[in-house]
Amino acid sequence: MPDTPQIRRQESSGIIPRRGQLLDWLLDADWPRPFGLAMNEAVPLDISRKNGDLVVRASMPGFDAKEIEVEVNDGVLTISAEHKEESEEKTEHFYRRERRSGSCSRIVALPEAVAEDQVSAEFKNGVLTVTAPVASKPKANKVTVRDSSSSPDSAI
């Protein structure tokens, strides 16, 4: 039986990646973002409980308070934001116009029932803080059971 040549793949050790690695290199590269969050990226957040309130802190760099929407409905918190900005720079021989935009959102089920009509939100230094008072749990109702076996109307 004739010897079959073995095909071996060599990894590139140089600065320029091999053709098969180029796409992986481009996708894995830590490219700087022109805006705080990548387009349509989920909002990173922390949820904690403090003094009887649920406190949600969300990192939202690059946004203004007026661009952020917060909604609580049936125990689900929705945070969304959209930013659009245009700027122009004119010099004698050069004209440049840059556009910067981005949006992000996050929908998360809250771990406890909250008083949805008392939720508040504050935005400071790129961090959104949503405070939601935990709803008081209803007390168990003791129900008295009547014995209807002694009444004449109870024939079944």
DAFEN-V848663 format. One record per residue. N is the residue number from 1. SS is DSSP state (~ for helix, > for strand, _ for the rest). OMEGA is omega in degrees with one decimal (NA if undefined). Layout:
n->[N & N]
ss->[SS & SS]
omega->[OMEGA & OMEGA]
This chain:
n->[1 & 2 & 3 & 4 & 5 & 6 & 7 & 8 & 9 & 10 & 11 & 12 & 13 & 14 & 15 & 16 & 17 & 18 & 19 & 20 & 21 & 22 & 23 & 24 & 25 & 26 & 27 & 28 & 29 & 30 & 31 & 32 & 33 & 34 & 35 & 36 & 37 & 38 & 39 & 40 & 41 & 42 & 43 & 44 & 45 & 46 & 47 & 48 & 49 & 50 & 51 & 52 & 53 & 54 & 55 & 56 & 57 & 58 & 59 & 60 & 61 & 62 & 63 & 64 & 65 & 66 & 67 & 68 & 69 & 70 & 71 & 72 & 73 & 74 & 75 & 76 & 77 & 78 & 79 & 80 & 81 & 82 & 83 & 84 & 85 & 86 & 87 & 88 & 89 & 90 & 91 & 92 & 93 & 94 & 95 & 96 & 97 & 98 & 99 & 100 & 101 & 102 & 103 & 104 & 105 & 106 & 107 & 108 & 109 & 110 & 111 & 112 & 113 & 114 & 115 & 116 & 117 & 118 & 119 & 120 & 121 & 122 & 123 & 124 & 125 & 126 & 127 & 128 & 129 & 130 & 131 & 132 & 133 & 134 & 135 & 136 & 137 & 138 & 139 & 140 & 141 & 142 & 143 & 144 & 145 & 146 & 147 & 148 & 149 & 150 & 151 & 152 & 153 & 154 & 155 & 156]
ss->[_ & _ & _ & _ & _ & _ & _ & _ & _ & _ & _ & _ & _ & _ & _ & _ & _ & _ & ~ & ~ & ~ & ~ & ~ & ~ & ~ & ~ & ~ & ~ & _ & _ & _ & _ & _ & _ & _ & _ & _ & _ & _ & _ & > & > & _ & _ & > & > & > & > & > & > & _ & _ & > & > & > & > & > & > & > & _ & _ & _ & _ & _ & ~ & ~ & ~ & > & > & > & > & > & > & _ & _ & > & > & > & > & > & > & > & > & > & > & > & > & > & > & > & _ & _ & _ & _ & > & > & > & > & > & > & > & > & > & > & > & > & > & > & > & _ & _ & _ & _ & > & _ & ~ & ~ & ~ & _ & > & > & > & > & > & _ & _ & > & > & > & > & > & > & > & > & _ & _ & _ & _ & _ & _ & _ & _ & _ & _ & _ & _ & _ & _ & _ & _ & _ & ~ & ~ & ~ & _ & _]
omega->[-176.4 & 177.9 & 177.8 & 179.7 & 178.8 & 177.1 & 178.5 & 177.9 & 179.3 & 174.9 & 178.3 & 177.1 & -179.0 & -179.3 & -178.4 & -179.2 & 176.2 & -175.6 & -179.4 & -178.7 & -173.5 & -179.0 & 177.6 & 179.9 & -179.5 & -178.1 & -177.5 & -177.0 & 178.8 & -176.9 & 176.3 & -179.4 & 179.5 & -179.2 & -174.6 & 178.4 & 178.2 & -178.5 & 177.8 & 178.6 & 177.6 & -179.0 & 176.1 & -177.3 & 175.3 & 176.0 & 179.5 & 176.1 & -177.9 & 176.7 & 177.7 & 178.8 & 166.1 & -179.5 & 178.7 & 176.6 & -178.1 & 177.1 & -178.3 & -177.8 & 175.8 & 179.5 & 171.4 & -178.6 & -177.5 & 179.9 & -174.0 & 175.7 & 178.7 & 179.2 & 173.7 & -178.1 & 179.3 & 176.2 & 179.9 & 178.5 & 176.4 & 175.3 & 177.3 & 179.6 & 176.0 & -177.8 & 174.4 & -177.5 & 174.9 & 176.1 & 179.4 & 175.5 & -179.5 & 171.9 & -176.0 & -174.2 & -173.7 & 177.2 & -179.0 & 177.1 & -179.1 & 176.7 & 178.4 & 179.2 & 178.5 & 176.2 & 177.7 & 177.4 & 177.4 & 175.9 & -176.8 & 174.6 & 179.3 & -175.0 & 179.6 & 176.2 & -179.2 & 173.8 & -171.0 & -179.8 & -179.7 & -179.4 & 177.0 & -179.3 & 178.7 & -179.9 & -178.4 & 176.8 & 176.2 & 179.8 & 175.6 & 177.1 & 178.3 & 179.4 & -178.2 & 178.0 & 177.8 & -179.3 & 178.1 & -179.1 & 179.5 & 179.1 & 178.1 & 179.1 & 176.5 & -178.1 & 178.0 & 179.4 & 178.1 & 174.7 & -177.7 & -178.9 & -177.8 & -179.8 & -178.0 & -178.7 & -173.0 & 179.0 & -179.4 & NA]
